[in-house]
Amino acid sequence: IICFHTGNQDLMWSLIAIIVSLHFVPLGRIFHVVPYYFVGITGSVLSIVSFTPAVAPFRMMYLGVAIGSVMLVASFYLIWKADELALKHTGEAVEVAHQLH
């Protein structure tokens, strides 16, 4: 709403990216998942960079690639370490391959 009233609609996606990124920090603390801190901090820094005039001409592309890459890397890492994380937090391994058959 603030972006529309101030005539800065182009900054709306940068603000949304900061909010989405920052919400991972408390989730990391609640669920004890360290990669969530990476997503929260890295995503926030990259979102703040999107406010700079140097990025303005291609802000949407920058945000899509930057935030998408952070999420993709974190997702792959969490999938790769899923068994280890589940065992650490619940004491039970996740046997997804066996459950699918």
C-alpha positions in Angstrom: 0.0 0.0 0.0 2.8 2.4 0.9 4.5 1.7 -2.5 1.3 2.7 -4.3 0.7 5.8 -2.3 4.2 7.0 -2.8 4.3 6.2 -6.5 7.0 3.5 -6.1 5.2 0.4 -7.3 8.4 -0.9 -8.7 9.7 -1.4 -5.1 6.8 -3.6 -4.1 8.6 -6.8 -5.1 11.7 -5.9 -3.3 9.8 -5.3 -0.1 7.9 -8.6 -0.5 11.3 -10.4 -1.0 12.7 -8.9 2.2 9.6 -10.0 4.2 9.7 -13.5 2.7 13.4 -13.8 3.4 13.2 -12.5 6.9 10.5 -14.8 7.9 13.0 -17.7 7.6 15.1 -16.4 10.5 12.6 -17.1 13.2 11.7 -20.4 11.5 15.3 -21.4 11.7 15.3 -20.7 15.4 12.0 -22.5 16.1 12.8 -25.6 14.1 16.6 -25.5 14.6 17.3 -25.6 10.9 20.5 -23.7 10.2 19.9 -23.4 6.4 16.9 -21.2 7.1 19.3 -18.6 8.6 21.2 -18.7 5.3 18.0 -18.1 3.4 16.9 -15.3 5.7 20.1 -13.4 5.8 21.2 -14.0 2.2 17.8 -13.3 0.8 17.5 -10.1 2.8 20.8 -8.8 1.7 20.1 -9.5 -1.9 16.7 -7.9 -1.5 18.2 -4.8 -0.1 20.7 -4.6 -3.0 17.6 -4.5 -5.3 16.8 -1.0 -3.9 20.1 0.4 -5.4 19.9 2.5 -8.6 22.3 0.2 -10.3 19.8 -2.7 -10.2 16.7 -0.5 -11.0 16.6 -1.2 -14.8 16.5 -4.9 -14.3 15.1 -5.2 -10.7 12.5 -7.9 -11.4 15.0 -10.1 -13.2 17.5 -9.6 -10.5 15.1 -10.5 -7.7 13.8 -13.6 -9.5 17.3 -14.9 -10.2 18.8 -13.9 -6.8 16.0 -15.0 -4.5 15.2 -18.0 -6.7 18.8 -19.2 -6.5 18.9 -18.8 -2.8 15.7 -20.9 -2.4 16.9 -23.5 -4.9 20.3 -24.0 -3.2 18.6 -24.2 0.3 16.0 -26.6 -1.0 18.6 -28.9 -2.6 20.7 -28.9 0.5 17.7 -29.7 2.7 16.6 -32.5 0.5 20.2 -33.8 0.4 20.5 -33.7 4.2 16.9 -34.7 5.0 17.8 -38.0 6.6 20.5 -36.5 8.7 18.2 -33.6 9.8 15.3 -35.9 10.6 17.5 -38.2 12.6 19.0 -35.3 14.5 15.7 -33.8 15.5 13.4 -36.8 15.9 15.7 -39.8 16.4 14.1 -41.5 13.3 15.5 -41.6 9.8 13.2 -40.7 6.9 13.1 -43.5 4.4 11.3 -41.8 1.6 12.5 -44.2 -1.0 11.0 -47.2 0.9 7.7 -45.3 1.5 7.2 -44.6 -2.2 7.2 -48.3 -3.2 
